[in-house]
Amino acid sequence: MSAWSDHITAPFQPEFAALWIVSDPDEILLTPSVADVLLERGIETVTYRDPLAFRLFYETRILQHDNDGRFIVRISGDAGQIIPWDVLHAARREAVSIPELFSDMDAATVRAIGPDRYDDLWQIVSSRAGMSRMGPSATRDFVAANIYRVVPDLLRRPSDIWEQAFDVFFRGVPLPPLIARHVATKACRPDGMTVDDAAAILSDRATFIDRVQRDWDRFARSVSQGDEPEADVIPFTLAGIRINLDSMVLDGTIAPTKVDAIPQSVPAWMQIGMVRDEQSARQLAAKRIERLRDDVPPAGSGHGTWLHFAERYSEVVEDLRTSASSVDETPDALTELGPIIDDAFFTFLASSFDGLGSNSFATAPSIVHQIAPHMAHRRNLGERRQALVVVDGLALDQWYMLERRLRRDRPDLLIDSRSCFAWIPTVTGVSRQAIFAGDQPRSFAKTLGSTSAEPNLWKRFWSNEGLPDKHVVYARGLGAKGSSDAALSDAVADGVEVIGVVVDTVDEMMHGELFGKKSLTSRIEHWLDFGEWTRLVSLLIDGGYRIYLTADHGNVDVVGMGRPSEGVAAEERGERSRIYDSDALRQKAAVSIDGSRLLQPGGLPETYKPLFAPTGKGFISNGRQAVVHGGTSIEEVIVPFVRISRKENS
């Protein structure tokens, strides 16, 4: 336990109360170390959003636990104005806030670092007795130096800001925009680089990667032709930059540049970022697979480590597909790696999946039901028009096909590609509903397994955020030619502020696919040629919307292990999971189905008991090959989370 978590959690002891109402506008209870301590004490933290959903939760979960359960209900405002009287009467009330905890620092600057770093700042501040009160500028200097290891006054050469940007990127700690602008204002910048440019490079991952890719292409082509790189290109030869280039290429962060020839005088660190032909591309892919094998996250790794690994894995899969001379060609090394990843990933899910919903969603969501709250958070910071695009069934590796097409058709877009966790079991009636509800599946237990409630769930979420129904739109069935204009043109023209849409095409193709994922990706490529994908994104971007894209689940190749003969024991019979209404029935099935796996996410209703198929197998006809979903593989569970905007507006 850290000093921070010890201080914050002191009032929350199981012997003190069974229910607390906590005013927490700065998401302090969601900081990882605090959330972990509360979980260890058996205290469940619930964020209050929807009055109806909360009343159901209170009556069925809190009251029914009698003396066994302990709960914290988080709110952002005044408890007396939000929480019903009978609940208030039964609870203890507490409040935590940044101005109270960091009274000698500028509150806006502290809030800018986000809940994930409050613990670090508290440790630093607590160790320095007698700190004087700091204004905004002094607080930003202090935070930049002590939290992000960036000292603005030391960035005295034009190249320093580039070395700093690479260092920030590889430590995985981009500066908050407020602090990045402060650093950019004080730093020496290269000729032609504005404060806005420098701040974006230090704070926005997509902007940084976009600039590195563009400049590396220019640099590599100049070197391959024996020319001197242009003066405004990133100085890749600097020691603090060149040592990172191979990692960016091997991790798939940037693509190697295709060149006609590589002069013998070109050093090895440059060569890894250049490819001449298909053979050299596949040699690079082999190196990336070897590196993946070495980097499979060990037991105890956090969710962020798994997300980053899944992104790298998916990029390798997609690069192999695009560079392969035959659709049947898959390296043995990648095939052999699959079960190793799957076993390690299931171990992570069994121990850590339930904690994903306790993570802060301010910077990015960890799991799909946090996407709508993340959008609401961004809306409170000033985003007015937002669109959520859910591409049903799109695996992370398949997203890169859609991204590549967008980069070709709309080079003016800034695309920030990340990932998050889908809900388990990875089926539409669970995970997609969670996306539009902005809540865990137990909050919509009555409609679990269906999607008919999605429009109402979407509008109810935004109604609770204070947005009238007339400014919220839901549409599904997009993907066919002309469907985007038919469904959304009026909404865009009328200035609707929040749009949620479902693109069904990929999922529909997947369920009819008989020849595996490689064949499915070819069909997706054919669909992209129709142009409807680009039209949908263009309609929204040109209408002034910031786009958030995700999927409810991915997909995976399996071989059938036979359909279990259970009569009516199973409530639902999926291809990768089967659902039971009692532990007894599930346990009986687990014994009879060889290799099956048990996992019970805490956010599911208590009568919804899933059983999962083993690695590479499906509950379909014995020996049959298919592309399916519903299980626990990394390809099904980790899905895209992408932000798309115009470059000039980012």
N, C-alpha and C positions, 0 to 999 in steps of 0.2 A: 504494500500500500504506500502510495506517495504522500508527501505532505499536503498536496493539493486535494487528492481524493479523501484523505483523512479529514481535512477541514470541511469540505463540502458535505460529506456523508455523515458527519457527526450527529445531526438531528434525526437521522433515519436508521434507527435500530429496531429490530423486530419486536423487542420487548416494550418499546415505547408506544406503538400504535399499529393498527392494521391498515389504515388508510391515511394518506397525506394528500392535500391539495397544495401544489407548489407553483407560485408565479415565477416563471423562468423565461423571460423574454429573450435572453441571450444564449439559450440552449446549453446551459452549463451542465445540466444533468445528463446531457448526451455526449459529453467528452468521454473518450474511451476508458480512461482509468476510473472515472466515477461510475460509468455504466457497469463496468466489470465488478466493482465492489458491491453495487446494489444487487446484481445478479447473484453474487456469492452469498449474499445475506438472504436470498430468496425473495427479494422485493422486485416486483414487476413494474416497470415504468410505462405508462400509457400517455400518449399525447392527445389532449382533448381537441376534437375538430367538429364532429357532427353530433348535435344533440340527441338525435334518434339512435344513432349507433352507440353513443356513450350510455344512454339509458339502458339499451339492451345489454351492453357489456356489464354495466353496474348490477343489473338484476340477475344475470345468468352466471357471471364470473365472480364478482366481488362478494355479493351477498351470499352466494351458495358456498363460498369457501369457509364461511364461519370464522373460526379462529386459526385456520391453517394458512391462509394466503395473506400476503402483504403487498400493497399496491400504492404507487405514487401516480397521481394524475397531474400531468404537466399542463399549464396554461400559459398564455403570453400576456394576458391582461389582468384585470381585477377579478378575483375569484367571486366576489359578491355580485358582480354583474353577469357572470358567465355560468357558474355552477349552480344547479338546483339546490334549494334550501335544505332538503332532507339529506343530501349528500354532504353539504357543508357541515351540517349539524353532527354528522357521524365521523368527520375527518379532522385531523390536525392541519393547520395552515402554516406554510413557510414561504419564504421568498428569497431568491438569490439573483444577483445582478452584477454586471461589470462595474458600474460606478461604486458599488459597495465594496467589492473585492479588490479593485485596483484604484483606490481613491486618489493616489498621487499621480495618476497618468491620465492622458487624454482618452476618454471612453471610446470615441469614434475610432481611434487608431487601434485600441485593443480589440474592439469588435471586428475590425478588419482582418485580424489574423485568423479568426474562426475558432470554433470549439476544439478542434484537434490540437491546437497549440497553446491553449490556456494553461494547461498543466506545466509546459516548459517555461512559460513566462512567470508563473507563480513561483516555480523553483528558483528562478534567477532573482526575482524581486525579494523573495523571502530571505535570500542569503546575503542581501546588502542592507544592513541596518542603517537607518538615518538617511534614506534617500530623500532628496528634496523634491518638491512638487514640480512636475514637468508640464509644459505647454504642448500644443500639437507638434511643432517642429522637433522639439527635443525628444518627445515620445517616439516619433518616427525614426529619428536617428538611433535611439536606444533599441527599438524593436528590430530595425534593419540589421544592426550589428550583432545583437545578442541572440536573436531568433533565427535570422536568415544568413548570418555570417557575411553580410554585405556592408562595407563602410563607404558611404558615398564620397567622403572627402579624399579617399585613397584612389578613386577612379580618375586618375590625372592624365592618362594617355588615351587617344581615340580608340585604341585596340582593347583597352581595359574592360570596356563595357561588353565587348564580345566574349572575352574570356570569362567574365562574370556570368554572362547569360548561359554559357555552356556549363559552368559549374552549378548554377542554380537548377538547370534542367536535369543534370545527372544526379543531383541529390534529391530530385523529385519534390522540391519545395518551391514552386513558383511564388514570386512575391505577390501579395494582395495588390490590386490596382492602386489603392491609396498610397501604399508604401513604394510601389514601383515608380509612380509619378514623382514622388519626393526624391527618390534616388536619381531618376533620369534628369530632374531639374538641376541637381547639384553636380552630376558627373560630367566629365569631358566626353563629348560625343564626336564620332566621325563626321566629316563634312557631309552635309545633306541629310543627316539623321535628326529628325525633330524630337522634341520631348515626347510627343505622342508615340512616335515610332519606337523609341527606346523603352518607354513604359510598357508598350504592348509586347515587346520581345522578352522583357523580364517577367511579365505577369501572365501571359497567355501562351499556353503550350502549343496550340495550333498555329498561332502567328509565328512563333519561333521555328517550329518544324517546317512550315511553309517557306520561310526565308532561307533556312539552311538547305532545303532541297533545291530551291531555285538557284542559290549561289553556288552550291556544289556542282550542279549541272554546268553552269557557266565556267567554273574553275576547271573541272575535269576536261571539258572539251577544248579549252584553251591549252592546257598542258599536253593533251594527246596530240595536238597539232603543232606543238613546239612553240606556242605563243605565250606571251606574258599575260597573266590574268588581269582583268580590268581593275582599276583602282578602287571602285566602290564595292567589290566583292569581299565577302568575309575573309579575313586573313587566315586561311586554313593551315598555313605553315607554322603558325605560332605553336609553341610547345603545349600550352594549355588548351589548345583546340584540337590539334592533330591526334593527340593520344585518345580522344573520344570518338574519332570518326569511325574506326572499325566497329566499335560497339553500336553505333547508330545504324550501321549497315547490317551487321549480324543480327541485331534485335528487330530489324525491319522498320525502324523509325524513319529512315529515308531509303529510297531505292537506289541501287547502283546505277551509274550513268552509262548508257550505251555509247560506245565510241568505235571508230573504225580501226584504230590501232593504239597500242600502248607502247610507247618508246621504251627501250631498255633502260634509259636513264631515270625513268619514273621510280621513285622509292616504293617499298612494299606497302607502306601505310596508305599511299594513294591508290595503289593497284586494287586493293580490296573494294574500293568504291567505283571501279570501272569494269564493265563487261563488254566483250567483243562479239560473242555468239552464244548460242544455246548451251554449248558445252561448258563454257566458263560460268554461265548462270547456274547450271546444275551443280557445278563444283562448289559454288558459293552456298547453294542450298544444302549440300552435304555438310558443310561446316556449321551451318545454322542448326541442323538437326542434331549434330554432335553436341553443340552448345546447349540445346534444349535438354538433352539427356542429362547433362551435368547439372542443369539448373532446376530440375523438378523440385518444387518446394518441399522441404522436409516437414515432418510433424511439428506442429506448433507455429507454423507460418500464418501470418495474418491474411485477411481477405484481400488486401491490396496487392500482396505478393501473388496470389492466385489470379487476380484480374490481369495483372501485367503479364504473367506467364501465359494465360489464355490468349491474350492479344498477340504475343510472339508466336505461339503455336498456330494460331489461325492465319497469321501472315505467311508463315512457312507453307501451310497447306495451300493457300491461294497462289503463292508464287510458284509452287511446283505445278499446280494445275495450268497456269498460264505459260509456263516454260516447257512443259512436257511435250515431246514429239508424238506421244501416243496417249490416248485417254485411259489406256489400261496400265500405264506405267506409274507405279507407286514405290518409292524406295523401301526396301525391306526394313531399313533402320527406323523409318517412321511408323511402319506397321507394328514393329516389335515394341515401340515406345508406348503405343496406345494403352495396353493393360497396366503398365507401370504408372502412367498418369492417372488412369481411372481408379486404381486402388488408393493412391495417395490422396486423390481428390475426394473420394467417398469418406475417407478418414477425417478429412477437414470438415466436410458437410456434417458428419455425425457429431462433431464436437463444437462447431462454430456457426452453423447456419442460423440458429435461433438468435444469435447476437447481432446479426446484420441489421435488423430493424431498429436497433438501439444506437446505431451510428448516426452522427450528424449528417444531414442532407444538404447543408448550406453550400459546400463546395461542389459536391456531386453526390448522387444517390448511390448507395451500396446495393440496393435491391429494388426491383421495379416498382413496388408500391410507394417508394419514396420519390418517384419522378414528379408526380403532380405536386407534392409539397415543395420539392425543389423549384419547380416552375413558379409556385406561389411566392416563395422566398425571393426569387429573381424579379418577380413582378413588384414586390414591395420595394425593391431597390431601383425601380424605374422602368423596367420592360413593360410596354403597354400591349403590344400584339404578340401573341405566342401561339404556336401550333405544335401539337403532339402528333407525330406520325408513327403508328404501330404497324410494322411490316410483319404480319402474322407468319410465324415459322421460320424467320430468317436467321440462319446461323451466323456466327461472327465472321467466319471465313467468307461467307457469301456477301456480307455487308461490303467487303472490300471491292467486290465487283461493282456494286452500286456506287461506291465512292469514286472508283476510277472513272466510271461513266460521267458522274457529275463534274469531276475535275476536267474532263475533256470538253463537255458541253457548256459548263459554266465556270470558266477560270476566274471569275470575279468572286467566287464564294470562298469563305473561310470555313473549313470543316475540321472540327475538333472531335476526333474519333477516340472513344474510350469504351468501357464496358461496365456491366453490372450483373447482378444475379437475378435470374428469373425465379418465380415461385416454384416450389416442389410440392406435388408432382408437376412436371413441366407440360401441362395440358392447357388448352385455351380457356376452358371454363373455370380454371383456378387462377392462372397467371395473368391472363388478359383482363379479367374482371378486376384483379388487384390493381392493375395499372390505372384503370379508369376510376376506381373507387378511391385510390390514394390511401389504401388501408389494407390490413391483413385479411386473408380469406374468411376468418371467423366473423368479420363484420358483415359479410353478406352470405352467411351460411344457408339461408333459405333459397338462394339462387345459384349455389355452387354447382358447377357442371353445365350451366347454361351461359349464354351471353346476352340474353334478351334485356337484362337489367342495366347494361352498360350505359345507355343514354341517360337514364335517371341517376345512376351513380356518378357520372361525370358532372352533370349539372348540379347535383347535390353537393359535391365537393366544392365547386366554385361558388355556390350560393353561400356556403359556410365561410368562404373567404371574402364575402361581401360583393360578389359580382352578380348582377341581375341575369336572369335566364336569357334575355334578348342578346346578351353579349357572349353567350356560350353556345357552341355548335358541336354536335357529334355526327359523324357520317361513317358508314362502312361500305364495303363492296367496291372500293377503289382499286384501280390497277388495269381495268379494261380500257380500251381506247375511248377517249372522250369522257371518261368517268369523272375526272378531276374537275373539269369545267362544269359539268352537269351538277355535281354535288356542292361545289364550293364557290363558284363565281359570284353568286348573289351575296353570300356571307362576307366574302372579301370586299365586295363593292359597298356593302352596308356598314363596314367598319367593325364587324364582330371582333371582340378582343381576344378570345381564346377559342381555338379550334382543336378538336380531337378527331383523328381519322384512322381507319383501319384499311390497310392495303392487303387484300386477301390472296393475291395472285400466287405468291410463293407457296403458301400453305396448300392451296388447291393443286398446284403442280406436284408438290411433295406426296400428297396422298394418292396420286395416280402414277407415281414413279415405280417402275419395275426393274430398273437397271442401275440403281445405286446413285450416290451423291454426285459422282462425276457426270453422269447423264443429267441429273437435276441442274447442275450448274450450267450445262450447255443450254438447257431450256430457259434458265433465268437470263442468260446472255441473249437468247433469241427474243425474250420479252423486252429486254432493255432496248433492243433495236427498234421496237415500235415507238419509242419516245415518250410513253405515258409517264414513266418515272421522272424524267427531266421536266415534263410539263407540270406535274404536281408540285415539284420543288420550286420551279420558276413562278408558278401562280402564287405560292405563299410568300416567297422571298420578294418578288416584285410588288406584292401587296403590303410589304412592310413588316412581315412576321419573322420572329426568331424561331427557328425550327428545332424541336427536340425529337430525336428519332430513337426508337427502341424496337424490340421484338418480345413477344410473350414467351417464346421458347425457340431453341434451335432445332437441329435434326442430326441424326446419326445413322450410319450404315449398321444393320444387324443381320444375323442369320437366325431363322426361326428355331425355337427349342420345343415347339409343340404347344398346343393350347391346353392348359390344365383342365381336367374334367372335375368340376366342383359343383355341378348342379346350380343352385341359386345362392351359393355361399357368398360369391362376390357381388357387390352392389354395382360396380362398374368394371368392365373388362377392356383395358387398354392394351396397346401393343408393347409398352414398356413398363406399365404399372397396372396393378389391379387394386380395387378399393373395397374395403370391408367395413362393417359398422361395429365391429367388436374386436378386441385384442385376441379373444379366444379363437375366432374364425381365422384371423390373420396368422396367428401362431401355427395353427393346424396346417394352413396352406404353405407357410414357410418351410415346414418340415417336409412336405410332399414335393415341393418344387426345388429341385437341386440348384444350389448357388444363389437363390433369391436373397434379397437384401431388405432389411427393416430400417426405416427411418421415419420418425414422427415429428415434423416441424411443429413447434409450439403454437404457431399462428393459425393452424388448421382447426376446424371444429372438432370437438372431442369424439364425435361419431364418424369421423372421416379417417380411416386407417389405411394408408397405402402400403403396398408391397411391391418391390422393384425387381426387375429382371437383372441378371448378372451382366458383366462386361460383354459387349458385342452380341448379346442375345435379345430375342424378342418373343413375346407370347403369341406367336403366329405359327403357321404350319411348319412342321419340322423340315429344316433344310432350306426353306424359302428365304431369299434375300429381299430386303426392303429398306426404305428410308423412313424412319419413324421418329417419334418423340414421346415424352412422358416420363423418361427415366432420369438418372442422376449423373450422366457423363458430362464432362466439361463442355462438350459440343452442344448439349441440350440445355445446360443450366446457365452458362455465362453467355450473355447476349450483348448486342451493341447498345451503347448509350452515346449518342452523337449530338453535338450542337452545330447547327448550320446557320451562317449569317453572311451578310456582305462584308468583304474585307474592309471597306471604308467605314463601316459602322461598328467595328469591333474594337 
